């Protein structure tokens, strides 16, 4: 979930600690969509200003095309529907994660992998703080979200969308339908956010996803948002250590 490359961003340091409160807090996030949800607010990281409204809506861009999505929904009426109703279940797919549900307006409910195979993991960088990212995902007007968000300071993980549902995170409907999206707190040009705790926690999550769905643990199947066809995003950017990350995913 990456903010426009042309916007100037403040220099921000990673947040620390994992406060337990989740009362009402507002915020805004880059590429994935939230709304005030009462998140754990980093004490030392000021929240960047939200993006100006784009000419093309996030719903169209990150969902990957409404027309194609509608066609898919028509073909799978028994198994797939647009997420506007009640959130599926408050059960996490990854035991170490905390359930922080995205608005049902920001993803498509489905029955993967029976309706679509899951064969990719897409790595994102939020271009927002952890708390603001969750808030954006819970905002029904944001029209985007990822399955997981990993915090910089301690590697804490929130799950926002169930893995069987289709999160609108890649900007390409085909890639959305067959991938799990993982957001990482930080900015692409601030490598201090990519902490050891974050790398290890995220790699363990990705390894578990790959084991569950039989996804090869390589760079052809664990990709950056920038590799998705049709995207103009650069995340996770040149400061993301892919060699280190893939080694951690493979336990080497």
Secondary structure as the mmCIF struct_conf table of DSSP 4:
data_model
#
loop_
_struct_conf.conf_type_id
_struct_conf.id
_struct_conf.beg_label_comp_id
_struct_conf.beg_label_asym_id
_struct_conf.beg_label_seq_id
_struct_conf.end_label_comp_id
_struct_conf.end_label_asym_id
_struct_conf.end_label_seq_id
TURN_TY1_P TURN_TY1_P1 UNK A 5 UNK A 6
BEND BEND1 UNK A 7 UNK A 7
HELX_LH_PP_P HELX_LH_PP_P1 UNK A 13 UNK A 15
BEND BEND2 UNK A 30 UNK A 32
STRN STRN1 UNK A 34 UNK A 34
BEND BEND3 UNK A 43 UNK A 44
HELX_LH_PP_P HELX_LH_PP_P2 UNK A 46 UNK A 54
BEND BEND4 UNK A 55 UNK A 56
HELX_RH_AL_P HELX_RH_AL_P1 UNK A 58 UNK A 63
TURN_TY1_P TURN_TY1_P2 UNK A 64 UNK A 64
HELX_RH_AL_P HELX_RH_AL_P2 UNK A 66 UNK A 75
TURN_TY1_P TURN_TY1_P3 UNK A 76 UNK A 79
STRN STRN2 UNK A 81 UNK A 82
BEND BEND5 UNK A 83 UNK A 83
BEND BEND6 UNK A 85 UNK A 86
BEND BEND7 UNK A 90 UNK A 90
BEND BEND8 UNK A 93 UNK A 94
TURN_TY1_P TURN_TY1_P4 UNK A 95 UNK A 96
STRN STRN3 UNK A 98 UNK A 99
HELX_LH_PP_P HELX_LH_PP_P3 UNK A 101 UNK A 103
HELX_RH_3T_P HELX_RH_3T_P1 UNK A 104 UNK A 106
STRN STRN4 UNK A 107 UNK A 109
TURN_TY1_P TURN_TY1_P5 UNK A 112 UNK A 114
BEND BEND9 UNK A 115 UNK A 116
STRN STRN5 UNK A 120 UNK A 125
BEND BEND10 UNK A 127 UNK A 127
STRN STRN6 UNK A 128 UNK A 128
HELX_RH_AL_P HELX_RH_AL_P3 UNK A 130 UNK A 137
TURN_TY1_P TURN_TY1_P6 UNK A 138 UNK A 138
TURN_TY1_P TURN_TY1_P7 UNK A 140 UNK A 142
BEND BEND11 UNK A 147 UNK A 147
STRN STRN7 UNK A 148 UNK A 150
TURN_TY1_P TURN_TY1_P8 UNK A 152 UNK A 154
STRN STRN8 UNK A 157 UNK A 159
BEND BEND12 UNK A 161 UNK A 161
TURN_TY1_P TURN_TY1_P9 UNK A 163 UNK A 164
BEND BEND13 UNK A 165 UNK A 165
STRN STRN9 UNK A 166 UNK A 167
BEND BEND14 UNK A 168 UNK A 168
BEND BEND15 UNK A 170 UNK A 171
HELX_RH_AL_P HELX_RH_AL_P4 UNK A 173 UNK A 177
TURN_TY1_P TURN_TY1_P10 UNK A 178 UNK A 178
STRN STRN10 UNK A 179 UNK A 184
BEND BEND16 UNK A 185 UNK A 185
STRN STRN11 UNK A 186 UNK A 186
TURN_TY1_P TURN_TY1_P11 UNK A 188 UNK A 189
HELX_RH_3T_P HELX_RH_3T_P2 UNK A 191 UNK A 193
BEND BEND17 UNK A 194 UNK A 194
HELX_RH_AL_P HELX_RH_AL_P5 UNK A 196 UNK A 213
TURN_TY1_P TURN_TY1_P12 UNK A 214 UNK A 214
BEND BEND18 UNK A 217 UNK A 218
TURN_TY1_P TURN_TY1_P13 UNK A 219 UNK A 221
STRN STRN12 UNK A 222 UNK A 224
HELX_RH_3T_P HELX_RH_3T_P3 UNK A 225 UNK A 227
BEND BEND19 UNK A 228 UNK A 228
TURN_TY1_P TURN_TY1_P14 UNK A 229 UNK A 230
TURN_TY1_P TURN_TY1_P15 UNK A 235 UNK A 236
TURN_TY1_P TURN_TY1_P16 UNK A 238 UNK A 239
BEND BEND20 UNK A 240 UNK A 240
HELX_RH_AL_P HELX_RH_AL_P6 UNK A 242 UNK A 249
TURN_TY1_P TURN_TY1_P17 UNK A 250 UNK A 251
#
